Structures are given as structure tokens and as C-alpha cells.
Amino acid sequence: MTQKFTDAVEAGNLISVRYSLSNELLLDPRGDSYREMKALAEERLDGLYEPLDGELPQKSAEDYTKPELMELKNDLDANFSRERLAHYEQVVAVVLREKAEQMDNESDCRKDHSDLKARQNKESDNWGTAAKYAVTVGAAAFGTAKFIVGTTATAAAGIATGAALAAGAAVKYIKDNDGEDEDI
């Protein structure tokens, strides 16, 4: 629900509120935001609905096309009655069913993408910390070997040992902080 809609309700602007309600179902035929908006308008506005000025079409909601849905919207905008609104809601649910399903799928994909990004960020953080551990352990092993013996052969052995220790530290860190037993 937008601030513009809330302001229109608070100001008692029936025309703006009515147009917003009829447009909202076209924009998002899933109806969640529409139901919220409708509840607010019904709660706070007297005279939201007009008396029905004629008859409703006898056509079943399943028999409407998109252009006919737009004609119903125009009729609703001209006569905002409870009956016309209820009929319009039924027709939108049928005619725009595919759009609603597509929006649900896109919403699910965005959620899945967001979850994947959060996991990737966590794993990236873990690898960055593991790399710091690896460098620290490797440098310590190299420095110790170089200090104790002072020869190139010993330094090479120290580097190899440091690399092995670093790899082990990285694996341990990731397993400890990831909460899962995954192979790396």
C-alpha cells in the first residue's frame, strides 16, 4: 500500500481511492495488497460504495477476455458499487490468473536468489578468514624453519609443512563455522 493511497483515504478522496482500488487488481492480480487497501478504505470511508445503477452482466467470469475485463473496469469506475466490485474481482481472478502465477514465480525466484546470495556471502566470508589463517600458519612455519636451521632445504620443508597446516586449518575453520559437513 502506497503513501499516496493512504493519504487519499485520510483526505476522503473517494475518486482517487476508487481508481486506486480498481487499478491495483490489474497491477497485481494476486490481490494481497488490494485486500489490504480495500480493508483500509472500507474501515475509514463512508460512502465508498455507490448503489448499483443497473444490472450486472450475466456472463460467467471464465468467459471474459482481457478487453472485456477493461470494459468491466470502466463500468466499475463509472459506478463503484459493491456488486460491480465483487464481479470485477471474480473476473480479474480468472482472466489474469496467468499473470498472478507468473508474479508468484518471480517472487519465489527473487526469494531463492536472495537466499543463495546470503549463503554465498557467508561462504565467501568463511573463505576469506580461512585464507588469513592459512597465511598466518604458513608464515609461522616458514619463519620457524628458517630461524631454527637457516638453510634453504629446511625452509622448503617448512613451507610445505606450513601449506599442509594451512589447508587443514582452512578446512577446520569452514566446517566449524558453516554448520554443515560438506566436502570442500
Protein Blocks (a to p, Z undefined) as FASTA:
>chain_A
ZZklmmmmmnopaklmmmmmmmmmmmmmnommmmmmmmmmmmmmghkbccdebdddfbdf
klpcfklmmmmmmmmmmmccfklmmmmmmmmmmmmmmmmmmmmmmmmmmmmmmmmmmmmm
mmmmmmmmmmmmmmmmmmmmmmmmmmmnopaklmmmmmmmmmmmmmmmmmmmmmmmnopa
cdZZ
